Amino acid sequence: MVQKKQIIGGPLEIDGQVLSLSRAIRAGDFVFLTGQIPMRDGLPMIDGTIQQQTRAILDDITLTLAQADCTRDDVVKAMVWLRKRSDFKGFNEIYGEYFPIEPPTRSAVVSELLVDVRVEVEMMAYRPLGDGS
């Protein structure tokens, strides 16, 4: 039986505008999450420390993973974009709380972001279909 991709979660909106992307997609045993920025009340979180913004992103990612029947333990790859190199230490501190044991592989780069936030995080998870463990 050929399996089609499955859209996870509802549409993403920023300031009432529906974005042309999916929150996450399951393709077979893999779940691909779109890049997440810190959000508060449906708006980008343009204030707050790198620690606060990182926590907001990772909490949202945890919820999206749950919608795909995954947990953070299923994450195999993370990609991180930071606005400032000096934010890496604070980001890594919080990230380590969410992935304390057997963390996923990770890339991190400094880049200008499209939204005025400090960080964006994208993840991929692996959870075989029908694996209830």
JOJOFEN-V159717 format. One record per helix or strand. SS is the DSSP state (a for helix, b for strand). FROM is the first residue (numbers start at 1). TO is the last residue. If there is no record, write none. Layout:
<<SS | FROM | TO> <SS | FROM | TO>>
This chain:
<<b | 6 | 8> <b | 13 | 14> <b | 17 | 18> <b | 24 | 27> <b | 30 | 33> <b | 36 | 37> <b | 39 | 40> <b | 43 | 44> <a | 50 | 67> <a | 72 | 74> <b | 75 | 82> <a | 85 | 98> <b | 105 | 110> <b | 119 | 126>>
